[in-house]
Amino acid sequence: MHKNIGDTLNRSVLVGLLLAGTAITPAITQTVAQTAVVDEVIVTTTRSDSLRIDNPGNIATLDPSESINLFPVELVNRAPGVHIHRGSGQEHLTAIRSAVLVGGAGAGSFLYLEDGIPMRAPGFANVNALMDAQPQADGSVEVVRGPGSALYGSNAVHGLINFIAAPLDESSASADIAAGSYGRHALSLKSAQDHGGLMTRVTLDLSGDEEGYRDDQGFAQQKGRVEAAWQNGATGYRFSLAHMNLNQETAGYAQSLFDLGDNPSQGDIDDLPAACQTVNVPAYENEGCAKSNGNPDAYRDAEATRAYLRITRDLDDGATLTLTPYFRSNEMAFFMHFLPGTPLEKNSHDSVGLQVAYARDTGGVSYVTGVDIELTDGELSEVQEGPNVFGTKYPQGTHYDFGVEALVIAPYIHATWALSDKTRLTTGLRWEVTDYDYTNNATDSDNTDTADGATGDFLFRVADRSDDFSDVSPKLGLVHELADNRRVFANLARATRAPQVTDLYRLRDSTSRGTDDNQNPDVSDIDSETLDSLEIGYRAVYPGVSYEATAFFMQKDNYHFRDAGDNYVANGETDHMGVELSLDWALNRDLTLVTNLTYAQHEYAFNNTVTGGNSAETITDGNEIDGAPETLATTSLRYKYTERAFFTVDWEHVGSYFMDASNSAEYDGHDIFGLTAEYMLSDQSRMSLRIDNVLDEEYATRADKWFGKDRYFPGEGARFMARLSHAF
């Protein structure tokens, strides 16, 4: 399918800007006097404070205080190379140097951290993991695109996001209240107190969406966090306890008569909401259809609790020993509105873990070595209360009911060597051993089929078993100093992840993963996913200007995903390459430009023919991966009108992308503009008004194809959010 003229123009402009990035240095050096370099401090890549300019790879730092929206997605999407699809309420799907990924691939390819600790267990991750985060309680958010360092293990394949708490070193208090379109509201309260040797901070966030943009849609969410820090001689302590509760009424994908294709059945038409049954344009282009909800009974209820105690001791030899025991508990119930039969899934897992790190700087080399240990006990059930769908492909009754005990042990070492005054070499190695002990809890009384093996004529329950995975992740990075304020860097890394428990134990009988002698899915054929990555980049920091240009090349093997026939595939291969540019430029004392531009190609590197489904959606080596736009951009232009008044114009660009793996259908992409006005009432008080999609563009936050039919999550029309903040 040919690109449309508008998208081709946008792509040409973005590529031109990316290439022009390398020419910025001469212009800056002619107009900006040389002064001391001021650079951001980051912590994610080394688990300790370091200058961003000396990092041997990419990293983006985001400020949560700059966002007045209710959804962490809208904050994280500001980073280059990141494209997160908003679903309904707090639901979302992530892409970081990748196509947008779903299922086990979406859950297992990205690592979400809170103060360096995974918010969910590696094999029990969730594609909607950002709903657990509490940015309002954090000082910064750091995003690494591509493999994480040796300090981080499974799931840091395509990228990681670390929510980092603000320093706990002084008393303060603040209150934020926000309200906006569709009954949206948020209240955030924060108080830090000095108790004489003991610092504490309490953060409470209450948010909701009472009316919802779409019918029968809304959510209420509560988040709270208690933190404490104290010192006892050479030993420092930091404690954190966080909890999240979400109750969401979910709107599913939207489809119109047009989206059903050329010859829809009367049954398919009758399944559409009345507002969509005569619409002859894509669902998102008709307001009445876009706001309808074909899944009014869908919901998502979730809770998450996390706690850790970080103990840091300075040793006599100048080294630092850090011990971090932690605990987490997660549970969730939700209707799988995106699957035929809309089964109800319930899942939960509880974990205890320990991070041990010994760090030392000898002058010629600084290193950190340690081990991460985690034990998890998890459960999952999937029950379809409604009648059979597609014969007995999706039968009424219990589909799956199983428990998994998981043990992960991962020793690592990460070191930085001074090869010369201007060149530093970073090396890292992580060995991660994962052990799963699986039990099938489904019983014959739940279904006429046997407890083990096929249920219906498609789904497959695995018999009790244990599985082990041993994965090694090496890393090699190089940074060379061209000048005090300019660096070139290169980073070669391999990322690995053991399969998610759903990859292993929620199988399909006609899966293309491989079979044993009885023609049943063979879990033994499923290997760990690996991704090899090379990136090279140039980074500069000037007074008033900083920018970075990066090129990346990645190859992934044993890609786990669900194809268009709903079969699981575990032997996929994909290629990824692209260029990213980030720029932060104070054009003059009143005008600042911040832009992130990405041009990337994501392609399948193998062949796969769908079986057992309604769609003959064939993957051909060289096809573009569905859900992978070539061009992405976010740009903000901030104007200081007076010392107290500020105005910001934002542009979000998403290029066109294919909606299916066979590249037969395409979403045209979109360009969305927003406006923000801020006024400082006093040194302690600020009010702001944000208007999103000011041009009322008709667009989709997600577009894909399922069983031969187009479906969308419609983007919202013009909307506002007002906020009042006060620091006491």
C-alpha positions, 0 to 999 in steps of 0.5 A, a space after each residue: 500500500 502506498 503512503 499518502 502524500 501528507 504522510 510522505 511530506 511529514 516523513 520527509 520533514 522529520 528525516 530532514 530535521 534528524 539529519 540537520 541535527 548534526 549541523 547544529 553544533 557550528 551554529 551554536 558555537 557561533 552564537 553561544 559563549 563557552 561557559 561551564 557545562 551544566 548537565 542532568 544527573 541520572 541514576 538508572 544506568 549505574 544505580 548511582 548519581 552520574 552525569 547524563 553526558 557521560 552515559 554510554 547509551 541513551 537515556 531521557 529524563 522527564 519531569 512529572 510536575 510538567 504534566 497535568 493530565 491523569 494518565 502516565 502514558 501522556 508523560 512517558 510519550 514525550 521521550 524519543 522513540 516511545 509510542 504508547 497507545 492509549 486504550 480505555 481508561 488506564 489501559 495502554 500498549 507500549 512501543 519503545 524502539 519497537 512496534 506496539 506489542 501486545 500479550 506476553 510480548 507487550 508485558 515482557 519486553 519492557 521493564 517498569 521500575 520504582 526506584 530501581 525495583 521492578 513493579 511486577 515480577 518478571 514472568 508475571 508482567 502486565 501490558 498496562 503496567 504504567 497504571 501502577 506508577 505514581 508519577 506525582 510522588 516522584 522527582 523524575 522519570 528516566 526512560 532507556 530505549 533498547 536493552 537495559 544495562 547488566 544491572 537489570 534483567 528480564 523484560 528490559 528488552 526493548 526498554 525500561 522506565 524508572 520512576 525515581 522518588 524525589 530526595 527526602 531531605 527537607 520539610 515541605 507540603 503541597 496540594 494539587 487539584 485538577 478538573 476537566 472534560 468528561 468529569 475528570 478530576 484529580 487531587 494530589 496531596 504531599 507532605 514531608 516532615 523532619 522529625 529530627 534524624 528521621 525524614 518522612 513523606 506521605 503522598 496521596 493521589 485520587 483521580 477519576 473519570 466519572 462520565 468518560 468520553 465513551 458510553 459506559 466508560 469511567 474509572 476511579 483510582 487511588 494511590 498512596 505512598 509512605 516514605 521514610 529516611 534516616 541515618 545511623 552512623 555509616 549506614 543509611 536507610 530508606 523505606 517505601 510503602 506504596 499502594 494502588 487501587 483501580 476500579 474501571 468501567 472499560 470501553 472496548 474497540 470501536 467498529 463501524 459497518 465500514 470496518 467490517 469489510 465488503 461482505 459483513 454477515 448480519 450477525 456481525 452487523 447486529 453485534 455493533 452498537 446501533 450508532 455504528 450499524 450504518 456508518 460508512 467511514 472508520 469508527 473513529 471518524 464518526 463521533 456517534 460511533 466513536 463514543 459508543 461502546 460495544 462492551 458495556 459490561 467490560 471492567 478492570 479491577 486491580 490492586 497493587 502493593 509494594 514495599 522496600 527497605 534500602 540499607 546503604 553502608 559506607 565501608 572502610 575501603 571506600 566501597 558501598 554495600 547496599 541491601 534492598 529487601 522488597 515485597 510486592 502483591 498484585 491482583 486483578 480481574 478484567 473482562 478480556 473485551 479484545 478476545 472472542 467470547 470476552 472471558 473473565 481473567 483473574 490473576 495475582 502474584 506475590 513476591 519477595 526479593 533481595 537486591 545486593 550490590 557492592 560498589 567501589 571506585 578505585 580510580 582506574 575502574 569503578 564497578 558494582 557487582 551483586 545479585 538479585 534474588 526473587 521468589 514469586 507465587 502466582 495464579 491465573 484463571 480464565 473463564 468464559 461465562 457466555 456461550 461457545 464462540 466459533 463452534 467450540 474454539 472458544 468454549 463456555 466454561 473454564 479455559 485455564 486455571 493454573 498456579 506458578 511458583 517462580 524463582 529468579 537468581 541473577 548475579 551481575 557485574 557492571 564496570 567502567 574503565 578509564 582507558 585514557 583521560 578522554 575515553 571510558 569503557 563500560 562492561 557488564 555481564 548478567 547471568 539470570 536463572 529462572 525456574 518455573 514450577 507450574 500446576 494445572 488447577 483446572 478440574 474435569 467438573 469445570 468442563 466436559 473435556 479433560 483437565 489436561 490437554 485440549 479444551 474445546 477444539 482450540 485451547 490447550 491446558 498444559 499438564 503439571 511441569 517445571 521449566 528452567 531458563 538460563 540467560 546471559 546478557 553482556 554489554 559493552 559501551 564506549 564514551 569518548 570526550 571530544 570536548 568538555 561539553 561534547 561526547 560520542 558514544 557506542 553501545 553494544 548489548 544483548 537483552 534476554 527474557 525468559 518467557 512469560 508464564 502466559 507464553 508457556 502455559 496459556 497455549 493454543 492447540 493449533 499453535 505453530 510453536 512446535 508439537 510433540 509426537 501426539 501433535 500437542 503443543 510442546 512447551 519444551 520448544 519454547 526458548 528465551 527471547 533475545 535481542 542484540 542491539 548496537 547504537 551509536 550517538 553524539 551528545 552535546 551540552 551548551 549553555 541554553 542548548 542540549 541535544 543528542 542524535 542516536 542511531 540504532 540497529 537491533 535484531 530479535 530472535 525467538 519473538 513470542 507473540 499471538 498471530 492473527 489466528 490467535 495462535 502463539 508463535 515463539 520462533 519469530 524474528 524481527 529487525 529494527 533500525 532507526 535514528 532519534 534526535 532530541 533537542 532542548 533549546 532556549 532560543 532566547 530569554 523568553 522562548 524555549 523549544 523542546 523536540 524529539 524526532 524519530 525515524 525508524 523501520 521495524 520489520 518481520 524477518 521470517 515467514 509465518 502462515 496463519 492456521 485455524 483462524 478466520 484470517 489468512 494473514 500471512 507474515 512475509 519476511 520483510 513486511 513492516 510490523 503492524 503498529 509501527 509508524 516510521 515517523 514519530 515526533 513530539 515538540 513543545 514551544 514554550 513562551 514566557 509572556 511575563 515573569 508570571 505567565 507562560 504559554 506552551 504549544 505542543 505538537 504530537 505526530 504519529 506517522 502512518 502504520 500498517 494495521 495487520 502483519 500482512 500489510 493489507 490495511 493502513 492507518 493514516 496517522 495523525 497530528 494533534 496540537 495542544 495548548 497550555 497556559 500557566 500563571 504564577 499567582 505567587 511564589 507558592 501558587 500556580 494555576 494552569 489550563 491545558 487544552 488537548 486536540 485543539 483542532 478537534 482532529 478525528 483520530 485513533 489512539 490505536 488501530 489494528 485488524 482482528 479476524 479480518 475486521 478493522 477496529 480502533 480505540 478512538 481518540 478524544 475530541 477537544 478537551 481541557 484540564 484545569 489545575 491549581 497547585 500550592 506549595 505550603 
